[in-house]
Amino acid sequence: MAEPVTRQVSGCAGRVLSSSGSNTERGQPLAADVAELPVLDASGRRVTFGALFQERRAVVVFVRHFLCYVCKEYVEDLAKIPKSALREADVTLIVIGQSSYHHIEPFCKLTGYSHEIYVDPEREIYKRLGMKRGEEISSSDKKLNRC
């Protein structure tokens, strides 16, 4: 199995497209640039992305999509994190997928994931943060399986 790819958006060098269409230097706070974009919960209710972490500390994990085997395994591992450990650390775990909200409930049943999960069905947050589709990792020559 491929090693997980981890990247802290606020710590990367390079440029991303801001909401105004101009380039923004990575390493600058990007949360404000995507905070007003919507995500959907399992009921299809719209929530602004920024509302997920505005009043609390959160670890936000973006997955490629819910049919990706590697993503499924990764979320299965996240599901094993005890809620008590997150409460003790005063942090919320949030997964964001790029699918229809209708797929959230079956994906959670499949993976056993019971923490917060949302979707960005139009991929707007993904695009603004510079995340790409495909298998190449920009910071190395390694390849991931295409999902």
TIZA-218009 format. One record per residue (C-alpha): residue in one letter; x, y, z. Coordinates in steps of 0.25 Angstrom, whole numbers, plus 5000, padded with zeros to 4 digits. Example, Ala and Ser with C-alpha at 12.3 -4.5 7.8 and 13.67 -1.06 7.14 Angstrom:
! residues 2
A504949825031S505549965029
This chain:
! residues 147
M500050005000A500550144997E500950235008P499950335012V500150475007T500050585017R500150725014Q499950845023V499350955014S499851065022G501251015021C501450995006A502251074997G501551114984R500351184979V498851154979L497751224972S496951324982S495451354981S495751484974G496551404963S497851454967N499051364972T499251354987E500551304993R500451175000G500851195015Q499851305016P498551285024L497651225013A496451195022A495851335020D495951305005V495051185006A494351205019E493051255012L492951135002P491951035005V492050895009L490850795011D490550705023A489850565022S488550635021G488950725010R488950845019R489850955015V490951005025T492051095022F493451035022G493951135032A492851105042L493450965044F494651025051Q494351165054E494051145069R494851015071R496150945068A495950845057V496750745048V496150755034V496450635025F496150645010V495950515003R495950494988H494550424988F493750314995L494050204984C495550214986Y496050094993V497250164999C496350275004K495350175010E496450105017Y496950245022V495650275028E495450145034D496750175042L496250315045A494950245051K495850165061I496150295068P495350305081K494450415082S494950425097A496350455092L495850565083R495050625094E496250615103A497150685093D496050785090V496050765075T494950725065L495250625054I494550665041V494650585027I494250665015G493950585002Q493650624988S492350544985S490850564987Y490350575001H489550444998H490850364999I491250415013E490350315021P490650195013F492150225014C492150245029K491450115030L492450045021T493650105029G493150115043Y493450265043S492550335053H493250475054E492850595046I492850585031Y492350675020V492450685004D492950794995P492150744983E492650854973R494050834978E494250984980I495050974993Y495850864987K496150964975R496451084983L497451014992G498150964980M497750814981K497850734968R497150614962G498050504958E499250424963E500450514964I500950564976S501550704974S502650694984S503250564980D503350464969K502550364975K501150324969L499850284976N498850194970R497850274962C496450274968
